[in-house]
Amino acid sequence: MTENADLLVSGSHLLPMDDAGTVMTEGAVAISGDTIVAVGPAAELVARFPGARRLHTPHGLIMPGLVNTHTHAPMACFRGLADDLPLMTWLTEYIFPAEARLTREIIHHSTLLSLAEMIKSGTTSFCDMYLFAQEVAAAAKMSGMRAWIGEVLYDFPSPNYGELENGFAYVEEMFAAYRHDPFITITVDPHALYTCSPPLLQRLHKMAAQHDSLYVIHLSETRDEVAGCEKQYGARPVGHLDRLGVLDSRVVADHCVELTSEEIDLLAKRGVRVAHCPESNLKLASGIAPVPELLAAGVTVGLGTDGAASNNDVDMFGEMDTVAKIHKVRRLDPTVMPAETVVAMATRGGAKVLGAETMIGSLEVGKKADLIVLDLDQPHLTPLYHLPSHLVYAARGGDVVHSIINGRLVMQDRKLLTLDEPAILARANEIAEQIRGGVGRQG
């Protein structure tokens, strides 16, 4: 029987992130439609699939696309708007007033800006929670990216849907629209404990159960959040959610900076998954999440960038570099968070956080063809001794030259193929002028 492949991606190195920890020189990945049909030595696959189109990068490293487990893509329009401020000042005095001026059109174009940045820095899948989520989903469809998307709900009126009941209807519309979509998965997203009452948290959890969806929430991000929860509810955030009956394996908990050892054990027991956003946590001085302890307890942890308003980019390579270093300093132990662990968090770990580990996160036969190629023929990547170390400590998002999502080439030789980059940049600058006129800093 003749085997078929549409595309054969080959390069000087292949890092499939499989269980065996394979590192291969002169490797290749064969793709048929949206699926990986073979992974192995390039010479063997070229002979096996002679009719396949070949995308060869002589000094190319082929690896799984990165998975950004927590971001707010439309907040790219707020990049640099309110830096060097405490979290609550940042939120209440700058971000919330700016968000009141948002429109569907601004959200759509700001999302496209973030998606262009993500693709060009190696991200192929992302989990987003924000306002006007239908526009975020529409932009994601245009880009060809794989996305988990939810509309943020809270007790006060939203700039998008107004009163809370309208928010529930809005989310139901999204579930109906994307129920069978191969790229877009809808999530249920309470904003945080300090913006959602116990009845709202429970009602949203019931909605997540009804739709078999993830329940995405900011959790234990700052000391002030923990103190406020204790004062109002007599429990720390993790215990508060558990007491409400909503702490389970549906939960994707974003940040988790302020945790006790008992809370870590409870998160592990309940099967909660965590999105670690080190650069945002550092920039807002929220603290450093106890990720080595979470991993040791068996908690699944992925990496996220948070939004460009608090990072200020969505480059997952930068996030990998940061996460490896801050935990070494926190523990005063250079062996903590080795490069292999960090790369796994950005790929396999992120896929598992989103419940997609059987579909993405590694390059294996039967999985979806989500992969990127980096150009290793550069001064800062020479010489090469250890691939994972290179990816964490030396590589940058700008080293990514090709990106393939679901078998589709979305970037080739640094050129976006699904998005009009010059038009996106021009519109983003126009939007910035609108925002500048209302709130924010000049210059």
C-alpha positions as CSV (number, residue, x, y, z in Angstrom):
1,M,0.0,0.0,0.0
2,T,1.4,3.4,-1.0
3,E,1.8,5.9,1.9
4,N,0.9,9.5,1.3
5,A,2.2,12.7,2.9
6,D,1.4,16.3,1.8
7,L,4.4,18.0,3.4
8,L,7.8,16.8,4.7
9,V,9.5,19.2,7.1
10,S,13.2,18.5,7.6
11,G,16.1,20.1,9.3
12,S,19.5,19.6,10.9
13,H,17.9,18.8,14.3
14,L,14.6,17.4,15.6
15,L,13.3,17.6,19.1
16,P,9.9,15.8,19.2
17,M,9.4,16.0,23.0
18,D,8.3,12.4,23.1
19,D,8.4,10.1,26.2
20,A,11.9,8.8,25.2
21,G,13.4,12.2,25.2
22,T,14.6,11.8,21.6
23,V,17.0,14.3,20.1
24,M,17.8,13.6,16.4
25,T,20.1,15.1,13.8
26,E,19.0,15.3,10.2
27,G,15.4,14.6,11.2
28,A,12.0,15.1,9.5
29,V,8.3,15.1,10.2
30,A,5.8,13.9,7.5
31,I,2.4,15.4,7.5
32,S,-0.8,14.2,5.8
33,G,-3.7,16.7,6.0
34,D,-3.7,17.9,9.6
35,T,-1.9,14.9,11.1
36,I,1.6,13.7,11.7
37,V,2.1,10.4,9.9
38,A,5.8,9.8,10.4
39,V,8.7,11.1,12.5
40,G,12.3,10.0,11.9
41,P,15.6,10.4,9.9
42,A,15.2,12.7,7.0
43,A,16.8,10.4,4.5
44,E,14.3,7.6,5.4
45,L,11.3,9.8,5.2
46,V,12.3,11.4,1.9
47,A,12.6,7.9,0.4
48,R,9.3,6.8,2.0
49,F,7.3,9.9,0.8
50,P,8.8,10.9,-2.6
51,G,5.7,12.8,-3.6
52,A,5.5,15.1,-0.6
53,R,6.3,18.8,-0.8
54,R,9.5,19.4,1.1
55,L,10.2,22.3,3.5
56,H,13.9,21.9,4.3
57,T,15.9,24.2,6.6
58,P,19.6,23.3,6.5
59,H,20.3,24.6,10.0
60,G,16.7,24.1,11.2
61,L,15.5,22.8,14.6
62,I,12.1,21.2,14.3
63,M,10.1,21.1,17.5
64,P,6.4,21.2,18.7
65,G,4.7,24.6,18.7
66,L,4.7,26.4,22.0
67,V,1.5,26.4,24.1
68,N,0.6,29.7,25.9
69,T,-1.7,28.7,28.7
70,H,-2.7,32.1,29.9
71,T,-3.0,35.4,28.0
72,H,-5.3,38.3,27.2
73,A,-4.6,38.7,23.5
74,P,-6.6,42.0,23.0
75,M,-4.6,43.7,25.7
76,A,-1.8,44.2,23.1
77,C,-3.4,47.6,22.5
78,F,-2.5,48.5,26.1
79,R,1.2,47.6,25.8
80,G,3.2,50.1,27.8
81,L,0.1,52.1,28.8
82,A,0.6,51.7,32.6
83,D,3.9,50.3,33.6
84,D,5.7,50.2,37.0
85,L,2.5,50.2,39.1
86,P,1.0,47.9,41.8
87,L,-1.5,45.4,40.4
88,M,-4.6,46.9,41.9
89,T,-3.6,50.5,40.9
90,W,-2.8,49.2,37.5
91,L,-6.2,47.5,37.2
92,T,-8.5,50.1,38.8
93,E,-6.9,53.4,37.7
94,Y,-5.7,52.5,34.3
95,I,-6.8,49.2,32.8
96,F,-10.5,49.2,33.9
97,P,-11.0,52.8,32.7
98,A,-9.3,52.0,29.4
99,E,-11.4,48.8,29.0
100,A,-14.5,50.9,29.3
101,R,-13.6,52.5,26.0
102,L,-13.1,49.2,24.2
103,T,-15.3,48.3,21.2
104,R,-15.6,45.1,19.2
105,E,-13.6,46.6,16.4
106,I,-10.7,47.5,18.7
107,I,-10.8,44.1,20.3
108,H,-10.7,42.4,16.9
109,H,-7.7,44.3,15.6
110,S,-5.8,44.2,18.9
111,T,-6.2,40.5,19.0
112,L,-4.8,40.2,15.5
113,L,-1.7,42.2,16.7
114,S,-1.2,39.7,19.5
115,L,-1.7,36.7,17.3
116,A,0.8,38.0,14.8
117,E,3.3,38.3,17.6
118,M,2.5,34.9,18.9
119,I,3.0,33.2,15.6
120,K,6.2,35.0,14.9
121,S,7.6,33.9,18.2
122,G,6.7,30.2,18.0
123,T,3.3,29.9,19.8
124,T,0.8,27.7,17.9
125,S,-1.9,27.3,20.7
126,F,-3.1,29.7,23.4
127,C,-5.7,30.0,26.1
128,D,-7.3,33.5,26.3
129,M,-9.7,35.0,28.8
130,Y,-11.0,38.6,28.1
131,L,-13.8,40.8,26.9
132,F,-15.6,40.5,23.6
133,A,-14.5,36.9,23.3
134,Q,-16.5,36.3,20.1
135,E,-14.2,38.8,18.4
136,V,-11.1,37.1,19.9
137,A,-12.4,33.8,18.5
138,A,-13.1,35.3,15.0
139,A,-9.5,36.7,14.9
140,A,-8.1,33.4,16.0
141,K,-9.9,31.7,13.1
142,M,-8.4,34.2,10.7
143,S,-4.9,33.4,11.9
144,G,-5.2,29.7,11.8
145,M,-4.1,29.3,15.4
146,R,-5.5,26.8,17.9
147,A,-7.2,28.5,20.8
148,W,-9.1,28.0,24.1
149,I,-11.2,31.2,24.5
150,G,-13.5,32.4,27.2
151,E,-15.5,35.6,28.1
152,V,-14.6,37.0,31.5
153,L,-17.6,37.2,33.8
154,Y,-17.8,39.1,37.1
155,D,-20.4,40.6,39.4
156,F,-20.4,44.1,37.9
157,P,-21.6,45.1,34.4
158,S,-19.2,44.4,31.6
159,P,-18.1,46.8,28.8
160,N,-19.1,44.0,26.4
161,Y,-22.4,42.5,27.5
162,G,-23.6,44.8,30.2
163,E,-25.5,43.1,33.0
164,L,-24.4,39.7,34.1
165,E,-27.3,37.7,32.8
166,N,-26.4,38.9,29.3
167,G,-23.0,37.5,29.9
168,F,-24.4,34.0,30.5
169,A,-26.3,34.3,27.2
170,Y,-23.2,35.5,25.4
171,V,-21.2,32.5,26.6
172,E,-23.9,30.1,25.6
173,E,-23.8,31.6,22.1
174,M,-20.1,30.9,21.9
175,F,-20.6,27.3,23.0
176,A,-23.3,26.9,20.2
177,A,-21.1,28.5,17.6
178,Y,-17.9,26.6,18.2
179,R,-19.2,23.3,19.6
180,H,-17.6,21.2,16.8
181,D,-14.8,23.6,15.7
182,P,-11.4,22.0,15.2
183,F,-9.5,25.1,16.3
184,I,-11.6,27.0,18.8
185,T,-12.5,25.5,22.2
186,I,-14.8,27.6,24.5
187,T,-14.0,27.9,28.2
188,V,-15.9,29.2,31.2
189,D,-14.0,32.1,32.9
190,P,-14.8,33.7,36.2
191,H,-12.4,36.6,36.5
192,A,-11.2,36.1,40.1
193,L,-12.4,35.6,43.6
194,Y,-12.3,39.4,44.3
195,T,-14.6,40.1,41.4
196,C,-16.9,37.1,41.6
197,S,-19.3,36.3,44.4
198,P,-19.6,32.7,45.7
199,P,-22.9,32.1,43.9
200,L,-21.4,33.3,40.6
201,L,-18.4,31.0,41.0
202,Q,-20.7,28.1,41.7
203,R,-23.1,28.9,38.8
204,L,-20.2,29.2,36.4
205,H,-18.8,25.9,37.5
206,K,-22.1,24.3,36.9
207,M,-22.0,25.8,33.4
208,A,-18.6,24.4,32.8
209,A,-19.7,20.9,33.9
210,Q,-22.8,21.1,31.6
211,H,-20.6,21.9,28.6
212,D,-17.6,19.7,29.7
213,S,-15.3,22.7,29.5
214,L,-12.4,24.1,31.4
215,Y,-13.0,26.6,34.2
216,V,-10.3,29.3,34.0
217,I,-9.7,31.7,36.8
218,H,-7.0,34.0,38.3
219,L,-6.1,32.5,41.6
220,S,-3.9,33.5,44.5
221,E,-2.0,36.0,42.4
222,T,-1.0,38.4,45.2
223,R,-0.8,38.7,49.0
224,D,-3.5,41.3,48.9
225,E,-5.8,38.9,47.2
226,V,-5.2,36.2,49.8
227,A,-5.6,38.7,52.7
228,G,-8.8,40.1,51.2
229,C,-10.3,36.6,50.7
230,E,-9.4,35.6,54.3
231,K,-11.0,38.8,55.6
232,Q,-14.2,38.4,53.5
233,Y,-14.7,34.7,53.5
234,G,-12.6,33.4,56.4
235,A,-10.5,31.2,54.1
236,R,-7.6,31.5,51.7
237,P,-8.5,31.4,47.9
238,V,-7.7,27.7,47.3
239,G,-9.7,26.7,50.4
240,H,-12.5,29.1,49.5
241,L,-12.9,27.5,46.1
242,D,-12.7,24.0,47.6
243,R,-15.4,24.9,50.2
244,L,-17.6,26.1,47.4
245,G,-17.2,22.7,45.6
246,V,-15.6,24.2,42.5
247,L,-12.0,23.1,43.0
248,D,-11.6,20.1,40.6
249,S,-9.9,18.9,37.5
250,R,-11.7,21.4,35.3
251,V,-9.9,24.2,36.9
252,V,-7.1,26.0,35.2
253,A,-5.7,28.3,37.9
254,D,-3.7,31.2,36.6
255,H,-0.7,32.5,38.5
256,C,-0.9,30.7,41.9
257,V,1.8,32.8,43.4
258,E,0.7,32.7,47.0
259,L,0.4,29.1,48.1
260,T,1.0,27.1,51.2
261,S,2.3,23.6,51.2
262,E,-1.2,22.4,52.2
263,E,-2.7,24.3,49.3
264,I,-0.3,22.7,46.9
265,D,-1.2,19.3,48.2
266,L,-4.9,20.2,47.8
267,L,-4.4,21.4,44.2
268,A,-2.7,18.1,43.4
269,K,-5.4,16.1,45.1
270,R,-8.2,17.9,43.2
271,G,-6.4,17.6,39.8
272,V,-6.2,21.4,39.3
273,R,-3.9,22.5,36.5
274,V,-1.8,25.7,36.8
275,A,-0.7,28.4,34.3
276,H,2.6,29.9,35.5
277,C,3.2,33.5,34.2
278,P,6.6,34.4,35.6
279,E,7.3,37.7,33.8
280,S,4.0,39.2,34.6
281,N,4.3,38.2,38.2
282,L,7.8,39.8,38.4
283,K,6.8,43.0,36.6
284,L,3.8,43.5,38.9
285,A,5.8,42.4,41.9
286,S,3.2,39.8,42.7
287,G,5.9,37.3,43.7
288,I,7.3,34.0,42.4
289,A,5.0,31.0,42.2
290,P,6.2,27.8,43.9
291,V,6.5,25.9,40.7
292,P,9.2,23.3,41.7
293,E,7.0,22.4,44.7
294,L,3.9,22.2,42.5
295,L,5.7,19.9,40.0
296,A,7.0,17.8,42.9
297,A,3.5,17.3,44.2
298,G,2.3,16.1,40.8
299,V,0.5,19.3,39.7
300,T,0.5,19.8,35.9
301,V,2.0,23.3,35.2
302,G,2.2,25.1,31.9
303,L,3.6,28.5,30.9
304,G,1.7,31.6,30.1
305,T,2.7,35.1,29.1
306,D,-0.3,36.9,30.5
307,G,-1.3,39.9,28.5
308,A,1.0,42.4,26.8
309,A,-0.2,45.1,29.2
310,S,1.5,43.4,32.1
311,N,4.5,41.6,30.4
312,N,4.9,43.4,27.8
313,D,5.2,40.8,25.1
314,V,3.8,37.3,24.4
315,D,7.2,35.7,23.5
316,M,7.2,32.3,25.1
317,F,11.0,31.9,24.6
318,G,11.5,34.8,26.9
319,E,9.1,33.2,29.4
320,M,11.2,30.0,29.3
321,D,14.4,31.9,30.1
322,T,12.8,33.7,32.9
323,V,11.1,30.7,34.6
324,A,14.3,28.7,34.6
325,K,16.3,31.5,36.3
326,I,13.9,32.9,38.9
327,H,13.4,29.6,40.5
328,K,17.1,29.0,40.8
329,V,17.5,32.3,42.6
330,R,14.5,31.7,44.8
331,R,15.9,28.3,45.9
332,L,19.6,29.4,45.6
333,D,20.0,26.2,43.7
334,P,21.3,26.1,40.1
335,T,19.9,22.6,39.5
336,V,16.3,23.7,40.0
337,M,14.1,23.9,36.9
338,P,16.5,22.3,34.4
339,A,16.1,23.2,30.7
340,E,14.4,19.9,29.9
341,T,11.7,20.6,32.5
342,V,11.1,24.1,31.2
343,V,10.8,23.1,27.5
344,A,8.4,20.4,28.6
345,M,6.3,23.0,30.4
346,A,6.1,25.1,27.3
347,T,5.0,22.2,25.1
348,R,3.7,19.0,26.6
349,G,2.8,20.6,29.9
350,G,0.9,23.4,28.3
351,A,-1.0,20.8,26.2
352,K,-1.9,18.9,29.3
353,V,-3.1,22.0,31.2
354,L,-5.6,22.5,28.3
355,G,-6.6,18.9,28.3
356,A,-5.1,18.5,24.8
357,E,-2.1,16.2,25.5
358,T,-3.4,13.5,23.1
359,M,-3.6,16.0,20.3
360,I,-0.7,18.5,20.6
361,G,2.4,19.1,22.7
362,S,4.8,16.6,21.0
363,L,5.6,15.5,17.5
364,E,4.3,11.9,17.4
365,V,2.4,9.9,14.8
366,G,-1.3,10.5,15.1
367,K,-1.0,13.9,16.7
368,K,-2.0,17.1,15.0
369,A,0.7,18.7,13.0
370,D,1.5,21.8,15.1
371,L,5.2,22.5,14.8
372,I,7.8,25.2,14.5
373,V,11.3,25.5,12.9
374,L,14.1,27.6,14.4
375,D,17.1,28.8,12.5
376,L,20.2,27.7,14.5
377,D,22.7,29.3,12.1
378,Q,23.2,32.4,14.2
379,P,26.0,33.8,16.5
380,H,23.9,33.5,19.7
381,L,23.1,29.9,18.9
382,T,26.6,28.8,18.1
383,P,28.1,26.4,19.1
384,L,25.5,23.9,20.0
385,Y,26.0,21.3,22.7
386,H,22.6,20.8,24.3
387,L,19.3,21.6,22.5
388,P,17.1,22.2,25.5
389,S,19.6,24.5,27.1
390,H,19.8,26.5,23.8
391,L,16.0,26.8,23.7
392,V,15.8,28.1,27.3
393,Y,18.9,30.2,27.7
394,A,19.8,31.4,24.2
395,A,17.0,31.2,21.7
396,R,14.5,34.0,21.0
397,G,11.1,34.2,19.5
398,G,12.7,35.9,16.4
399,D,14.7,32.7,15.7
400,V,11.5,31.0,14.6
401,V,11.4,30.9,10.8
402,H,8.5,28.6,10.0
403,S,5.2,27.7,11.8
404,I,2.8,25.0,10.9
405,I,-0.6,24.6,12.7
406,N,-2.9,21.7,12.0
407,G,-0.8,20.9,8.9
408,R,-1.1,24.4,7.5
409,L,1.9,26.6,6.9
410,V,1.0,29.9,8.6
411,M,4.5,31.4,8.6
412,Q,7.3,30.7,6.1
413,D,10.7,32.4,6.2
414,R,9.3,34.9,8.9
415,K,6.5,36.0,6.6
416,L,3.0,35.6,7.9
417,L,0.8,33.7,5.4
418,T,-2.6,34.0,7.1
419,L,-2.4,37.6,8.4
420,D,-1.6,41.0,6.8
421,E,1.2,42.2,9.1
422,P,1.7,45.7,7.7
423,A,-2.1,46.4,7.9
424,I,-2.3,45.0,11.5
425,L,0.6,47.3,12.6
426,A,-0.9,50.3,11.0
427,R,-4.3,49.8,12.6
428,A,-2.7,49.1,16.0
429,N,-1.1,52.6,15.9
430,E,-4.4,54.2,15.0
431,I,-6.1,52.4,18.0
432,A,-3.3,53.6,20.3
433,E,-4.1,57.2,19.3
434,Q,-7.7,56.6,20.4
435,I,-6.7,55.1,23.7
436,R,-4.0,57.8,24.3
437,G,-6.7,60.4,24.2
438,G,-8.5,59.0,27.1
439,V,-6.3,57.3,29.7
440,G,-2.6,56.4,30.0
441,R,0.8,58.0,29.8
442,Q,2.1,60.2,27.1
443,G,5.3,59.7,25.2
